[in-house]
Amino acid sequence: MLWELIGNSFAYTSKVLTTLSPKICEAIVNTDYVIVGAGSAGCAIAFRLTEAGHKVKVIEFGGSDRGPLIQMPAALSYPMNMHRYDWGYWSEPEPYLGGRKLACPRGKVLGGSSSINGMVYVRGHALDFDKWAEMGAVGWSFSDILPYYKRLENWNSAGHGGEKSFRGIGGRLNITRGTRTNPLNLAFEKAGKQAGYQTTLDYNGKQQEGFGPMDQTIKNGKRWSSAKAYLEPAIRSGKCEIIRGLVTKIIINKKQAEGVEYLQNGETKFVYASKEVIVAASAINSPKILLLSGIGPAEELKTNGIEVIADRPGVGKNLQDHLELYIQMMAKRPVSLYKYWNPIGKALVGLRWLLSKSGPGASNQFESAGFIRSKAGVKYPDIQYHFLPLAVRYDGRLPIKGHGFQAHVGPMRSKSRGYVALRSNDPIEAPKIQFNYMSHDSDWADFRNCIRLTREIFSQPAFKLFAKAEISPGAALQSDDELNSFIRDNVESAYHPCGTCKMGNRDDLMSVVDPETRVIGIDKLRVADSSIFPQITNGNLNAPSIMVGEKASDHILGKNLLPRSNEIPWISPNWETSQR
């Protein structure tokens, strides 16, 4: 998270570096498969379909991902705040947050949100996927999906240990770890142990619970997005072409998808699929496209003047996300990344990265993590930590001029649910996004608990040499009411929207796709991205989104699924009686 460390140096660099664009398909064509969206899941599907010998057209509104602001890990806040790369979505005024509107960045670029995210790789807990299966997503339990995680990974522990039997080697997605040379990172992990929590060498392995090193989608000091992992080799095969355009609707005839209508340079065009259409446009845009195509709640469609093709009440509903707070501390010693927070420091970081792809610029700086349970009786972790050796916000603002550090913390399984809806039948207009954050009393209790548990961690002996004073929320805020006010004014999205085209049983009216990712009620149409999650997973969503693309591709191709795993995850033996 050295996104501000580059400063104006990249403004010049971005002008002089040459960008490479993929081959563009401009003509109206027929193809085997059409994929809507070149994001985390869509890129994976494109690769697997071309690998099987099929011709694929991928329709993507965004452009090239070759700019240095995307490729440099430490510059991660730039692309997610640039109109060139981000759809620029915002929530509606959130009624439980005092009417605040929260940003909802979504990637508008090759690679989708994997090209603008924080490069944190978290699979989710094993029991997340067992819950999916219980909710109707049969065939998506942990035993079912672990082989797909192993297939997609090319994992490198970077000498920090891990669970080899749970990890994949030789897959398309490169995953590694930062150096963890900053003493604050190890202090954070040690403090977690001193507070009585578990230590884990691989939260993506057998044991998620505990404190330890964090996985990154980085290779050789550069972001490793789904575009790099999957789309580029698919294009090189000669069987995958990119169409630049804005999808306006799915072409449906007699309950069967035939192709896609899109806008390109103000002109309406069409591409037809002999086999299937796959929508992989994100948890925001995938339901929008279904609604524009006449698939969704009948009354909502009629209100917007759209013919009802399939009455599916669940389209756009079940919207979920993670919220987080920054618990920030002032440092006693000059050990944080603040030492680069000056024109010379920024220039040196940027120059070193440009020349050698090394140094602070080669890491997202999220190098240590924690997953804990909030209380006794909680079976598996429901609180996540990202540790950062700098006190700064996503927008680059500093709370103080000086050294500091922070933990990003938030509950993982909120009961709050929102929706995505059309404002009109105009495909150019942004959809209405209402998360209903903090709509349950339990949300407030959970966040207050997060603050207090984090304060306890920062008070451990491991931080005695480093922690000077609490910046945020501030030590003066102690009561429930005081903390509630702080939460209301300061909680931010972790940018993990999902669930708006829920996967489940066909007889469940709120299900949008079945366990083979087929849209219920429409033939030859699938949705495969984070929108199909029945329930949000424990952690960041890029990893499970790519996994969905990998598994969906086998369903699309009619292949035998990978053999189920016999690996058994670790669950705390005293979870019923103890919080740690």
RODO-2510 file (C-alpha; in nm, 4 decimals, decimal comma):
residues 580
     n   res          X          Y          Z
     1     m     0,0000     0,0000     0,0000
     2     l     0,2621     0,2491    -0,1026
     3     w     0,0174     0,3945    -0,3504
     4     e     0,1093     0,7491    -0,2649
     5     l     0,4816     0,6820    -0,2559
     6     i     0,5153     0,7156    -0,6281
     7     g     0,3711     1,0643    -0,6431
     8     n     0,4066     1,2538    -0,9655
     9     s     0,6901     1,0379    -1,0938
    10     f     0,4438     0,7984    -1,2522
    11     a     0,2473     1,0776    -1,4127
    12     y     0,5381     1,1264    -1,6475
    13     t     0,6242     0,7576    -1,6745
    14     s     0,2735     0,6609    -1,7813
    15     k     0,3041     0,8998    -2,0789
    16     v     0,6257     0,7586    -2,2114
    17     l     0,5731     0,3872    -2,1574
    18     t     0,4190     0,2055    -2,4517
    19     t     0,1032     0,0031    -2,3892
    20     l     0,0146    -0,3172    -2,5693
    21     s    -0,3439    -0,3882    -2,6660
    22     p    -0,4824    -0,7304    -2,7618
    23     k    -0,6255    -0,8057    -3,1027
    24     i    -0,9602    -0,6342    -3,1419
    25     c    -1,2506    -0,8006    -3,3194
    26     e    -1,4531    -0,5295    -3,4896
    27     a    -1,6833    -0,7240    -3,7182
    28     i    -2,0165    -0,8815    -3,6316
    29     v    -1,9313    -1,2465    -3,5973
    30     n    -2,0460    -1,5905    -3,4972
    31     t    -1,8420    -1,7862    -3,2477
    32     d    -1,8660    -2,0860    -3,0176
    33     y    -1,8868    -1,8977    -2,6899
    34     v    -1,9406    -1,5364    -2,5927
    35     i    -1,8109    -1,4222    -2,2539
    36     v    -1,9321    -1,0919    -2,1129
    37     g    -1,6567    -0,9420    -1,8995
    38     a    -1,2795    -0,9925    -1,8940
    39     g    -1,2558    -1,0065    -1,5160
    40     s    -1,1300    -1,2601    -1,2646
    41     a    -1,3678    -1,5417    -1,3620
    42     g    -1,4213    -1,4464    -1,7267
    43     c    -1,0509    -1,4630    -1,8096
    44     a    -1,0200    -1,8074    -1,6499
    45     i    -1,3178    -1,9355    -1,8492
    46     a    -1,1808    -1,7896    -2,1727
    47     f    -0,8524    -1,9726    -2,1258
    48     r    -1,0085    -2,3082    -2,0435
    49     l    -1,2488    -2,2916    -2,3387
    50     t    -0,9734    -2,2023    -2,5851
    51     e    -0,7518    -2,4696    -2,4297
    52     a    -1,0275    -2,7171    -2,5230
    53     g    -1,0153    -2,5944    -2,8832
    54     h    -1,3168    -2,3614    -2,8894
    55     k    -1,3437    -2,0144    -3,0390
    56     v    -1,4282    -1,7449    -2,7871
    57     k    -1,5214    -1,3791    -2,8053
    58     v    -1,4829    -1,1773    -2,4862
    59     i    -1,6751    -0,8500    -2,4693
    60     e    -1,5091    -0,5962    -2,2399
    61     f    -1,5813    -0,2263    -2,2078
    62     g    -1,2463    -0,1421    -2,0497
    63     g    -0,9084    -0,1163    -2,2155
    64     s    -0,5539    -0,2342    -2,1715
    65     d    -0,4048    -0,3236    -1,8332
    66     r    -0,0484    -0,2462    -1,9394
    67     g    -0,0014     0,0861    -1,7614
    68     p     0,2623     0,1089    -1,4839
    69     l     0,0069     0,2246    -1,2284
    70     i    -0,1591    -0,1161    -1,2598
    71     q     0,1556    -0,3222    -1,2822
    72     m     0,3355    -0,1753    -0,9788
    73     p     0,1979    -0,3410    -0,6638
    74     a     0,2641    -0,0473    -0,4331
    75     a     0,0650     0,1878    -0,6594
    76     l    -0,2544    -0,0051    -0,6013
    77     s    -0,4713     0,2860    -0,4915
    78     y    -0,4228     0,4715    -0,8185
    79     p    -0,6090     0,2436    -1,0628
    80     m    -0,9039     0,1887    -0,8277
    81     n    -0,9510     0,5649    -0,8195
    82     m    -0,9057     0,6305    -1,1923
    83     h    -1,2015     0,6610    -1,4292
    84     r    -0,9907     0,4946    -1,6967
    85     y    -0,9843     0,1695    -1,4986
    86     d    -1,2827     0,1881    -1,2620
    87     w    -1,6575     0,2012    -1,3275
    88     g    -1,6831     0,4640    -1,0546
    89     y    -1,9852     0,3142    -0,8805
    90     w    -2,1169     0,4454    -0,5487
    91     s    -2,3806     0,3155    -0,3176
    92     e    -2,7046     0,4956    -0,2560
    93     p    -2,7145     0,6909     0,0724
    94     e    -2,6806     0,4197     0,3343
    95     p    -2,9629     0,4622     0,5886
    96     y    -2,7747     0,3028     0,8788
    97     l    -2,4572     0,5041     0,8174
    98     g    -2,6081     0,8489     0,8442
    99     g    -2,6817     0,8716     0,4731
   100     r    -2,3189     0,8278     0,3662
   101     k    -2,2500     0,7059     0,0129
   102     l    -1,9708     0,4497    -0,0052
   103     a    -1,7464     0,3870    -0,3026
   104     c    -1,7849     0,0578    -0,4881
   105     p    -1,4861     0,0320    -0,7256
   106     r    -1,5175    -0,2317    -1,0018
   107     g    -1,2539    -0,2980    -1,2632
   108     k    -1,3207    -0,1479    -1,6081
   109     v    -1,0106    -0,2938    -1,7711
   110     l    -0,8721    -0,6234    -1,8965
   111     g    -0,8470    -0,8389    -1,5859
   112     g    -1,1429    -0,6619    -1,4260
   113     s    -1,1056    -0,6040    -1,0551
   114     s    -0,8003    -0,8337    -1,0438
   115     s    -0,6209    -0,5467    -1,2224
   116     i    -0,7137    -0,2804    -0,9667
   117     n    -0,7446    -0,4721    -0,6386
   118     g    -0,5046    -0,4992    -0,3457
   119     m    -0,3535    -0,8277    -0,4750
   120     v    -0,4429    -1,0096    -0,1534
   121     y    -0,5079    -1,3797    -0,2105
   122     v    -0,7529    -1,5454     0,0289
   123     r    -0,9381    -1,8631    -0,0640
   124     g    -1,1954    -1,8395     0,2119
   125     h    -1,2479    -2,0886     0,4914
   126     a    -1,3276    -2,4507     0,4129
   127     l    -1,6581    -2,4246     0,5999
   128     d    -1,7636    -2,1319     0,3788
   129     f    -1,7972    -2,3736     0,0905
   130     d    -1,9619    -2,6451     0,2965
   131     k    -2,2191    -2,3777     0,3797
   132     w    -2,2628    -2,3078     0,0066
   133     a    -2,3508    -2,6713    -0,0466
   134     e    -2,5962    -2,6641     0,2447
   135     m    -2,7610    -2,3581     0,0877
   136     g    -2,8282    -2,5438    -0,2360
   137     a    -2,5009    -2,5106    -0,4286
   138     v    -2,4564    -2,8886    -0,4408
   139     g    -2,1112    -2,9878    -0,5628
   140     w    -1,9442    -2,6749    -0,4251
   141     s    -1,8368    -2,8008    -0,0823
   142     f    -1,4765    -2,7656     0,0274
   143     s    -1,3938    -3,1170    -0,0895
   144     d    -1,5334    -3,0260    -0,4318
   145     i    -1,3625    -2,6906    -0,4805
   146     l    -1,0180    -2,7542    -0,3259
   147     p    -0,8963    -2,9379    -0,6404
   148     y    -0,9867    -2,6299    -0,8451
   149     y    -0,7913    -2,4031    -0,6142
   150     k    -0,4960    -2,6358    -0,6519
   151     r    -0,5381    -2,6358    -1,0308
   152     l    -0,5311    -2,2577    -1,0597
   153     e    -0,2358    -2,1937    -0,8245
   154     n     0,1340    -2,1633    -0,8836
   155     w     0,2208    -2,1064    -0,5201
   156     n     0,5554    -1,9958    -0,3810
   157     s     0,5923    -1,9718    -0,0023
   158     a     0,8973    -1,7430    -0,0429
   159     g     1,0541    -1,9314     0,2459
   160     h     0,7761    -1,8508     0,4931
   161     g     0,6383    -2,2054     0,5251
   162     g     0,2978    -2,3458     0,4409
   163     e     0,0805    -2,6489     0,3664
   164     k     0,2037    -2,8081     0,0435
   165     s    -0,0646    -3,0773     0,0396
   166     f    -0,3307    -2,8056     0,0320
   167     r    -0,1605    -2,5854    -0,2289
   168     g    -0,1138    -2,5989    -0,6038
   169     i     0,2050    -2,5799    -0,8080
   170     g     0,2142    -2,5220    -1,1829
   171     g    -0,1195    -2,3406    -1,2192
   172     r    -0,1848    -2,0203    -1,4123
   173     l    -0,2080    -1,7808    -1,1134
   174     n     0,1216    -1,6871    -0,9504
   175     i     0,0976    -1,6450    -0,5732
   176     t     0,3805    -1,5518    -0,3410
   177     r     0,4560    -1,3586    -0,0237
   178     g     0,6246    -1,0372     0,0682
   179     t     0,9581    -1,0156     0,2412
   180     r     0,8126    -0,9276     0,5857
   181     t     1,1383    -0,7495     0,6610
   182     n     0,9704    -0,4545     0,8288
   183     p     0,9817    -0,5236     1,2063
   184     l     0,6228    -0,4063     1,2450
   185     n     0,4940    -0,7055     1,0469
   186     l     0,6544    -0,9598     1,2752
   187     a     0,5536    -0,7561     1,5784
   188     f     0,1911    -0,7849     1,4664
   189     e     0,2129    -1,1610     1,4257
   190     k     0,3971    -1,2005     1,7576
   191     a     0,1415    -0,9820     1,9352
   192     g    -0,1361    -1,2078     1,8101
   193     k     0,0403    -1,5063     1,9645
   194     q     0,1020    -1,3173     2,2900
   195     a    -0,2701    -1,2366     2,3060
   196     g    -0,3405    -1,6100     2,3018
   197     y    -0,4286    -1,6641     1,9369
   198     q    -0,3045    -1,9304     1,7002
   199     t    -0,0111    -1,8938     1,4638
   200     t    -0,0593    -2,0198     1,1094
   201     l     0,2031    -2,0498     0,8400
   202     d    -0,0625    -2,0752     0,5697
   203     y    -0,4139    -1,9392     0,6161
   204     n    -0,4896    -2,0764     0,2675
   205     g    -0,3811    -2,4208     0,3774
   206     k    -0,5112    -2,6527     0,6454
   207     q    -0,5543    -2,3828     0,9124
   208     q    -0,6972    -2,0427     0,8352
   209     e    -0,7282    -1,9410     1,2008
   210     g    -0,4355    -1,7465     1,3423
   211     f    -0,1697    -1,4886     1,2554
   212     g     0,0921    -1,5289     0,9850
   213     p     0,2194    -1,4283     0,6396
   214     m    -0,0200    -1,3018     0,3733
   215     d    -0,0376    -1,4324     0,0152
   216     q    -0,0074    -1,1906    -0,2780
   217     t    -0,0902    -1,2252    -0,6497
   218     i     0,2473    -1,0870    -0,7512
   219     k     0,5274    -1,2283    -0,9667
   220     n     0,8742    -1,0810    -1,0031
   221     g     0,7616    -0,7546    -0,8465
   222     k     0,4590    -0,7082    -1,0783
   223     r     0,0848    -0,7551    -1,0349
   224     w    -0,0291    -1,0950    -1,1569
   225     s    -0,3902    -1,0445    -1,2614
   226     s    -0,6308    -1,2848    -1,4281
   227     a    -0,5522    -1,1038    -1,7536
   228     k    -0,1874    -1,2051    -1,7248
   229     a    -0,2648    -1,5521    -1,5951
   230     y    -0,5399    -1,6504    -1,8367
   231     l    -0,6424    -1,3938    -2,0975
   232     e    -0,3042    -1,3261    -2,2543
   233     p    -0,2321    -1,6953    -2,3269
   234     a    -0,5897    -1,7375    -2,4535
   235     i    -0,5350    -1,4512    -2,6994
   236     r    -0,1981    -1,5936    -2,8055
   237     s    -0,3696    -1,9219    -2,8928
   238     g    -0,5478    -1,7432    -3,1779
   239     k    -0,8868    -1,8706    -3,0586
   240     c    -0,9803    -1,5793    -2,8314
   241     e    -1,0555    -1,2254    -2,9449
   242     i    -1,1555    -0,9174    -2,7489
   243     i    -1,4502    -0,7049    -2,8513
   244     r    -1,4475    -0,3558    -2,7030
   245     g    -1,8021    -0,2564    -2,6261
   246     l    -2,0758    -0,2009    -2,3702
   247     v    -2,3153    -0,4939    -2,3461
   248     t    -2,6768    -0,3775    -2,3599
   249     k    -2,8554    -0,7122    -2,3369
   250     i    -2,8484    -1,0842    -2,4012
   251     i    -3,0240    -1,1863    -2,7230
   252     i    -3,2863    -1,4440    -2,6206
   253     n    -3,5210    -1,6337    -2,8506
   254     k    -3,7764    -1,8805    -2,7166
   255     k    -3,6084    -1,9000    -2,3747
   256     q    -3,2695    -1,9629    -2,5297
   257     a    -2,9693    -1,7306    -2,5379
   258     e    -2,8373    -1,6782    -2,8901
   259     g    -2,5869    -1,3975    -2,8494
   260     v    -2,5164    -1,0519    -2,7164
   261     e    -2,6110    -0,6996    -2,8216
   262     y    -2,3538    -0,4307    -2,7495
   263     l    -2,2658    -0,0698    -2,8203
   264     q    -1,9397     0,0183    -2,9913
   265     n    -1,8609     0,3792    -3,0777
   266     g    -2,2300     0,4635    -3,0556
   267     e    -2,3313     0,1842    -3,2953
   268     t    -2,5400    -0,1184    -3,1947
   269     k    -2,3720    -0,4465    -3,2873
   270     f    -2,4275    -0,8164    -3,2306
   271     v    -2,2238    -1,1288    -3,1724
   272     y    -2,3826    -1,4733    -3,1836
   273     a    -2,2781    -1,7874    -2,9967
   274     s    -2,3396    -2,1332    -3,1400
   275     k    -2,2921    -2,2917    -2,7989
   276     e    -2,3428    -2,0608    -2,4980
   277     v    -2,3309    -1,7101    -2,3584
   278     i    -2,1488    -1,6687    -2,0247
   279     v    -2,1993    -1,3546    -1,8177
   280     a    -1,9008    -1,2764    -1,5937
   281     a    -1,9366    -0,9023    -1,5504
   282     s    -1,9152    -0,8664    -1,1668
   283     a    -2,1630    -0,8652    -0,8799
   284     i    -2,2821    -0,5237    -0,9991
   285     n    -2,2912    -0,5536    -1,3774
   286     s    -2,3979    -0,9170    -1,4134
   287     p    -2,7411    -0,8609    -1,2527
   288     k    -2,7707    -0,5334    -1,4454
   289     i    -2,7254    -0,7185    -1,7752
   290     l    -2,9741    -0,9905    -1,6788
   291     l    -3,2308    -0,7278    -1,5832
   292     l    -3,1814    -0,5385    -1,9105
   293     s    -3,2334    -0,8720    -2,0872
   294     g    -3,5693    -0,9379    -1,9221
   295     i    -3,4464    -1,1772    -1,6536
   296     g    -3,5341    -1,0707    -1,3007
   297     p    -3,8235    -0,9672    -1,0746
   298     a    -4,1248    -0,9272    -1,3036
   299     e    -4,2581    -0,6116    -1,1397
   300     e    -3,9193    -0,4377    -1,1515
   301     l    -3,8831    -0,5250    -1,5195
   302     k    -4,2323    -0,3984    -1,6033
   303     t    -4,1708    -0,0753    -1,4115
   304     n    -3,8687    -0,0128    -1,6326
   305     g    -4,0526    -0,0985    -1,9536
   306     i    -3,8662    -0,4260    -2,0100
   307     e    -4,0389    -0,7368    -2,1421
   308     v    -4,0359    -1,0205    -1,8867
   309     i    -3,8509    -1,3177    -2,0346
   310     a    -3,7928    -1,5042    -1,7076
   311     d    -3,9383    -1,4019    -1,3724
   312     r    -3,6465    -1,4580    -1,1334
   313     p    -3,7005    -1,2552    -0,8128
   314     g    -3,3448    -1,3179    -0,6924
   315     v    -3,1693    -1,1222    -0,9674
   316     g    -2,9953    -0,8284    -0,8018
   317     k    -3,0909    -0,9356    -0,4500
   318     n    -2,8715    -1,0920    -0,1777
   319     l    -2,6010    -0,8236    -0,2196
   320     q    -2,3274    -0,8692     0,0399
   321     d    -1,9971    -0,7006     0,1180
   322     h    -1,7310    -0,6685     0,3867
   323     l    -1,6846    -0,3498     0,5851
   324     e    -1,3659    -0,2585     0,7680
   325     l    -1,2159    -0,0029     1,0024
   326     y    -0,8597     0,1258     1,0274
   327     i    -0,7266     0,0942     1,3814
   328     q    -0,4275     0,3283     1,3613
   329     m    -0,1341     0,3756     1,5949
   330     m     0,1380     0,6373     1,6227
   331     a     0,4848     0,4817     1,6231
   332     k     0,7619     0,5508     1,8741
   333     r     1,0351     0,4760     1,6247
   334     p     1,0935     0,5672     1,2581
   335     v     1,0294     0,2136     1,1339
   336     s     0,7205     0,2587     0,9204
   337     l     0,6884     0,3264     0,5485
   338     y     0,6467     0,6950     0,6287
   339     k     1,0195     0,7369     0,5628
   340     y     0,9348     0,7240     0,1909
   341     w     0,6603     0,9853     0,2254
   342     n     0,8515     1,2732     0,0700
   343     p     0,9367     1,3728    -0,2877
   344     i     1,2822     1,2157    -0,2853
   345     g     1,1629     0,8955    -0,1176
   346     k     0,8767     0,8588    -0,3614
   347     a     1,1014     0,9161    -0,6599
   348     l     1,3562     0,6599    -0,5403
   349     v     1,0904     0,3953    -0,4771
   350     g     0,9432     0,4511    -0,8236
   351     l     1,2821     0,4556    -0,9984
   352     r     1,3998     0,1381    -0,8265
   353     w     1,0848    -0,0434    -0,9277
   354     l     1,1057     0,0788    -1,2887
   355     l     1,4654    -0,0361    -1,3185
   356     s     1,4615    -0,3646    -1,1273
   357     k     1,1023    -0,4449    -1,0170
   358     s     1,2317    -0,4583    -0,6602
   359     g     1,2164    -0,2630    -0,3359
   360     p     0,9082    -0,1319    -0,1558
   361     g     0,7292    -0,0783    -0,4866
   362     a     0,7331    -0,4532    -0,5580
   363     s     0,4938    -0,5354    -0,2731
   364     n     0,1377    -0,4349    -0,1900
   365     q     0,2751    -0,4036     0,1673
   366     f    -0,0031    -0,6228     0,3040
   367     e     0,2422    -0,8884     0,4190
   368     s     0,0944    -1,0079     0,7492
   369     a    -0,2585    -1,1259     0,8213
   370     g    -0,4816    -1,2534     1,0966
   371     f    -0,8039    -1,4552     1,1143
   372     i    -0,9697    -1,4954     1,4537
   373     r    -1,3014    -1,5947     1,6085
   374     s    -1,5037    -1,3203     1,7720
   375     k    -1,6295    -1,5231     2,0679
   376     a    -1,6746    -1,8703     2,2093
   377     g    -1,9278    -2,0743     2,0154
   378     v    -1,8130    -1,9410     1,6768
   379     k    -1,6810    -2,2449     1,4900
   380     y    -1,4422    -2,0772     1,2501
   381     p    -1,2904    -1,7279     1,2071
   382     d    -1,5300    -1,4402     1,1508
   383     i    -1,2819    -1,1511     1,1838
   384     q    -1,0060    -1,0708     0,9335
   385     y    -0,6962    -0,8525     0,9735
   386     h    -0,4794    -0,6894     0,7100
   387     f    -0,1748    -0,5309     0,8724
   388     l    -0,0017    -0,2305     0,7148
   389     p     0,3224    -0,0677     0,8403
   390     l     0,1894     0,2786     0,7632
   391     a    -0,1023     0,4887     0,8915
   392     v    -0,2911     0,5949     0,5781
   393     r    -0,6352     0,5719     0,4170
   394     y    -0,7196     0,4176     0,0791
   395     d    -0,7552     0,7688    -0,0599
   396     g    -0,3979     0,8447     0,0406
   397     r    -0,4757     1,0801     0,3310
   398     l    -0,2508     1,0641     0,6353
   399     p    -0,4035     1,0956     0,9821
   400     i    -0,0757     1,2390     1,1181
   401     k     0,2547     1,3659     0,9859
   402     g     0,4861     1,1007     1,1157
   403     h     0,5410     0,7300     1,1577
   404     g     0,2512     0,5001     1,2293
   405     f     0,0888     0,1684     1,1455
   406     q    -0,2584     0,0206     1,1235
   407     a    -0,4708    -0,2904     1,1151
   408     h    -0,7649    -0,3156     0,8779
   409     v    -1,0262    -0,5143     1,0675
   410     g    -1,3849    -0,6170     1,0101
   411     p    -1,6390    -0,8953     1,0629
   412     m    -1,6683    -1,1468     0,7825
   413     r    -2,0279    -1,2696     0,8036
   414     s    -2,2696    -0,9811     0,8407
   415     k    -2,6420    -1,0576     0,8206
   416     s    -2,7074    -0,7355     0,6284
   417     r    -2,8255    -0,7730     0,2685
   418     g    -2,8739    -0,5214    -0,0087
   419     y    -2,9604    -0,5140    -0,3773
   420     v    -2,8636    -0,3974    -0,7245
   421     a    -3,1470    -0,2545    -0,9365
   422     l    -3,1993    -0,0642    -1,2597
   423     r    -3,2629     0,3082    -1,2554
   424     s    -3,4135     0,2829    -1,6023
   425     n    -3,3918     0,0700    -1,9156
   426     d    -3,1004     0,2801    -2,0408
   427     p    -2,7949     0,0469    -2,0451
   428     i    -2,5571     0,3405    -2,0160
   429     e    -2,7016     0,4520    -1,6824
   430     a    -2,5302     0,3207    -1,3678
   431     p    -2,7406     0,0815    -1,1602
   432     k    -2,8803     0,1571    -0,8177
   433     i    -2,6645    -0,0051    -0,5486
   434     q    -2,8016    -0,0297    -0,1945
   435     f    -2,5962    -0,2367     0,0504
   436     n    -2,7992    -0,1670     0,3674
   437     y    -2,4751    -0,1784     0,5624
   438     m    -2,5062    -0,2189     0,9409
   439     s    -2,8801    -0,2915     0,9247
   440     h    -2,8598    -0,5538     1,2006
   441     d    -2,7909    -0,4851     1,5673
   442     s    -2,5344    -0,7655     1,5583
   443     d    -2,3286    -0,5649     1,3058
   444     w    -2,2705    -0,2915     1,5627
   445     a    -2,1817    -0,5357     1,8400
   446     d    -1,9438    -0,7165     1,6037
   447     f    -1,7603    -0,3994     1,5058
   448     r    -1,7290    -0,2773     1,8636
   449     n    -1,5802    -0,6158     1,9463
   450     c    -1,3357    -0,5812     1,6553
   451     i    -1,2116    -0,2488     1,7936
   452     r    -1,1642    -0,3827     2,1444
   453     l    -0,9920    -0,7023     2,0338
   454     t    -0,7547    -0,5012     1,8129
   455     r    -0,6693    -0,2670     2,0962
   456     e    -0,5809    -0,5708     2,3038
   457     i    -0,3464    -0,6973     2,0321
   458     f    -0,1714    -0,3623     1,9989
   459     s    -0,1216    -0,3538     2,3777
   460     q     0,0878    -0,6729     2,3781
   461     p     0,4605    -0,6683     2,4684
   462     a     0,5568    -0,7170     2,1019
   463     f     0,4466    -0,3587     2,0334
   464     k     0,6067    -0,2058     2,3418
   465     l     0,8980    -0,0720     2,1377
   466     f     0,6747     0,0584     1,8580
   467     a     0,3297     0,1697     1,9787
   468     k     0,3161     0,5243     2,1111
   469     a    -0,0521     0,6241     2,1097
   470     e    -0,3789     0,5351     1,9412
   471     i    -0,4682     0,7638     1,6512
   472     s    -0,7956     0,6088     1,5445
   473     p    -1,0524     0,5669     1,6961
   474     g    -0,8547     0,7368     1,9756
   475     a    -0,8155     0,6152     2,3330
   476     a    -1,0819     0,8572     2,4594
   477     l    -1,3563     0,6656     2,2769
   478     q    -1,4550     0,3759     2,5015
   479     s    -1,8310     0,3487     2,5505
   480     d    -2,0643     0,1652     2,3140
   481     d    -2,2235     0,4916     2,2034
   482     e    -1,8867     0,6556     2,1376
   483     l    -1,7669     0,3588     1,9346
   484     n    -2,0953     0,3401     1,7449
   485     s    -2,0543     0,7026     1,6383
   486     f    -1,7005     0,6336     1,5214
   487     i    -1,8121     0,3261     1,3280
   488     r    -2,0990     0,5134     1,1621
   489     d    -1,8686     0,7919     1,0439
   490     n    -1,5607     0,5922     0,9500
   491     v    -1,6430     0,2385     0,8426
   492     e    -1,5477     0,1714     0,4797
   493     s    -1,6177    -0,0972     0,2250
   494     a    -1,3478    -0,3574     0,1709
   495     y    -1,4699    -0,3703    -0,1909
   496     h    -1,6005    -0,7280    -0,1811
   497     p    -1,9507    -0,7140    -0,3355
   498     c    -2,1051    -1,0502    -0,4210
   499     g    -2,4183    -1,2644    -0,4154
   500     t    -2,6509    -1,0834    -0,6588
   501     c    -2,7130    -1,3852    -0,8885
   502     k    -2,7232    -1,6497    -0,6196
   503     m    -2,6423    -2,0107    -0,6999
   504     g    -2,8796    -2,2674    -0,5510
   505     n    -3,1541    -2,5200    -0,6057
   506     r    -3,3730    -2,4723    -0,9103
   507     d    -3,6859    -2,4824    -0,6944
   508     d    -3,5580    -2,1940    -0,4804
   509     l    -3,7275    -1,8827    -0,6189
   510     m    -3,4353    -1,6636    -0,5078
   511     s    -3,1787    -1,8738    -0,6932
   512     v    -3,0637    -1,7278    -1,0244
   513     v    -2,8281    -2,0024    -1,1399
   514     d    -2,8187    -2,3732    -1,0648
   515     p    -2,5089    -2,5544    -0,9309
   516     e    -2,3774    -2,5849    -1,2870
   517     t    -2,3970    -2,2025    -1,3217
   518     r    -2,6876    -2,2238    -1,5728
   519     v    -2,9398    -1,9396    -1,5536
   520     i    -3,2669    -2,0928    -1,4371
   521     g    -3,5345    -2,0591    -1,7024
   522     i    -3,3045    -1,9734    -1,9936
   523     d    -3,1090    -2,2259    -2,1977
   524     k    -2,7512    -2,1722    -2,3186
   525     l    -2,6956    -1,8902    -2,0666
   526     r    -2,4709    -1,8977    -1,7606
   527     v    -2,3417    -1,6588    -1,4985
   528     a    -2,0030    -1,7266    -1,3424
   529     d    -1,8397    -1,4696    -1,1158
   530     s    -1,8700    -1,3429    -0,7570
   531     s    -2,2377    -1,2666    -0,8164
   532     i    -2,3234    -1,6370    -0,7823
   533     f    -2,1825    -1,6735    -0,4292
   534     p    -2,4703    -1,7840    -0,2042
   535     q    -2,2843    -1,6362     0,0924
   536     i    -1,9762    -1,4173     0,1117
   537     t    -1,6522    -1,5990     0,1886
   538     n    -1,4005    -1,5355     0,4662
   539     g    -1,1651    -1,2848     0,3135
   540     n    -1,0926    -1,1092    -0,0150
   541     l    -1,2885    -1,2296    -0,3176
   542     n    -1,0427    -1,2481    -0,6073
   543     a    -0,9343    -1,6046    -0,5275
   544     p    -1,2847    -1,7574    -0,5013
   545     s    -1,3936    -1,5639    -0,8119
   546     i    -1,1145    -1,7214    -1,0171
   547     m    -1,1978    -2,0602    -0,8649
   548     v    -1,5590    -2,0144    -0,9804
   549     g    -1,4290    -1,9495    -1,3325
   550     e    -1,2142    -2,2632    -1,3225
   551     k    -1,4938    -2,4906    -1,2005
   552     a    -1,7593    -2,3292    -1,4210
   553     s    -1,5436    -2,3993    -1,7277
   554     d    -1,5610    -2,7728    -1,6569
   555     h    -1,9404    -2,7489    -1,6274
   556     i    -1,9585    -2,5546    -1,9539
   557     l    -1,7396    -2,8086    -2,1339
   558     g    -1,9337    -3,1021    -1,9900
   559     k    -1,6126    -3,2485    -1,8492
   560     n    -1,5851    -3,4845    -1,5568
   561     l    -1,5227    -3,2741    -1,2481
   562     l    -1,1906    -3,3025    -1,0697
   563     p    -1,1859    -3,5780    -0,8051
   564     r    -1,2969    -3,4600    -0,4618
   565     s    -1,0286    -3,3919    -0,2034
   566     n    -0,9871    -3,5909     0,1170
   567     e    -0,8019    -3,3105     0,2974
   568     i    -0,9528    -3,2157     0,6325
   569     p    -0,9265    -2,8538     0,7534
   570     w    -0,8240    -2,7604     1,1058
   571     i    -1,0975    -2,6467     1,3426
   572     s    -1,0132    -2,5285     1,6929
   573     p    -1,0910    -2,8174     1,9291
   574     n    -1,2205    -2,5769     2,1950
   575     w    -1,4287    -2,3501     1,9725
   576     e    -1,7474    -2,4170     2,1669
   577     t    -1,6039    -2,2962     2,4971
   578     s    -1,3226    -2,0533     2,4148
   579     q    -1,2713    -1,7517     2,1875
   580     r    -0,9025    -1,8289     2,1408
***
